Amino acid sequence: MGAALSPASHLRTGLTRATREVYRRELVPERMLWWMAADGMRDWFRVLEKRLEPHLASSGTPPTSARTLLSTLARRTFERRWDALRALPSAGIRERALGRLPDRAAEPRAVALLMSALYRLDANRHARKQEWIFDALGGPARGAAEQVRARVLLASLDVRHRWEEVATHLGELLVVLTEDLPAQLPHARKVLGDICFDAGARYAARVKTAFEIPDSPPDPPKVAMEILRMSEYVFRVNPEHWGASDGTSGWLEGTACPWYTRPGWNGAHCGIFGQFQSGIASVFGLRYHLSKTIPKHGGHTCRIDVKPIDTVQLRRSKVSA
């Protein structure tokens, strides 16, 4: 007989199962969803800096620092989001006695103060390492007066709106990247797709370890889509969704993402972000296919399908023959 689990092991296993179930049922409190989205965006900037640096150093026109370029692109992303927030109806922003968000031309520091507060740069030492994201905007809040102003601006959004706003930055940044990065880097969209694929594969591997998911689960599509839904949930992708798995193949359909109506978004962006999902599927030996998108097919839902890689390759071989 195997050794009995210690009380500490029982507790750890119980917490792991409970956490996984909270994700599965999508019961994470909105404040934590805001915090996780902020953590995710800071980490995404870190990954982009690390992965783009060698490409920009060797092929950039002219060669440039990934950190400098990303901060510049972040500035345009944040300014687009500021303008979108100001355009919301009064019910969308808590005006309180503080007034509406000012015009950014009248208060240039306001964009950096609000966005850095949304990214929770003061949360811990690790978060503060990502202050460079705001360099092109003059940096985050400095001194007591700016810190107070940042809190006042942040108070204009309730917790749910903070989560929704930060989650939307993921797609907003991709629009800016695909518009501005090609001038600096050849084949920029392919590079971004490769970065997304690798990020998805690493994410799936980390979740497998954290939740003690076996390498060969009995229903690979079901587990792959469960992990995929964890990231979708945090970034408000497919908030209403449905799907199925037969133990070999599976599909997931839902009500799209919060940024598909943003200016500049198109089907190519769906394909780039789809590579993140493809990376997750690959960890479980599955081939991902983005079978329906709103920009290409219309309607109000998007759909993905996953099938075993060997089956897909065999089918293609028969067609070629």
Buried (B, 14 or more C-beta within 10 A) or exposed (E): EEEEEEEEEEEEEEEEEEEBEEBEEEEBEBEEBBBBBBBBBBEBBBBBBEBBBEBBEEBBEEEBBBBBBBBBBBBBBBBBBBEBBBEEEEEBBEEEEEEBBBEBEEEEBBBBBBBBBBBBBBEEEEBEEBBBBBBBBBBBBEEEEBBEBBEBBBEBBEBEBBBBBBBBBBBBBBBBBBEBBBEBBEEBBEBBBBBBBBBBBBBBBEBBEEBEBEEEBEBBBBBBBBBBBBBBBBBBBBEEBEBEBEEEBBBBBBBBBBBBEBEBBEBEBBBBBBBBBBBBBBBBBBBBBBEBBBBEEEEEBBBBBBBBBEEBEEEEEEEEE
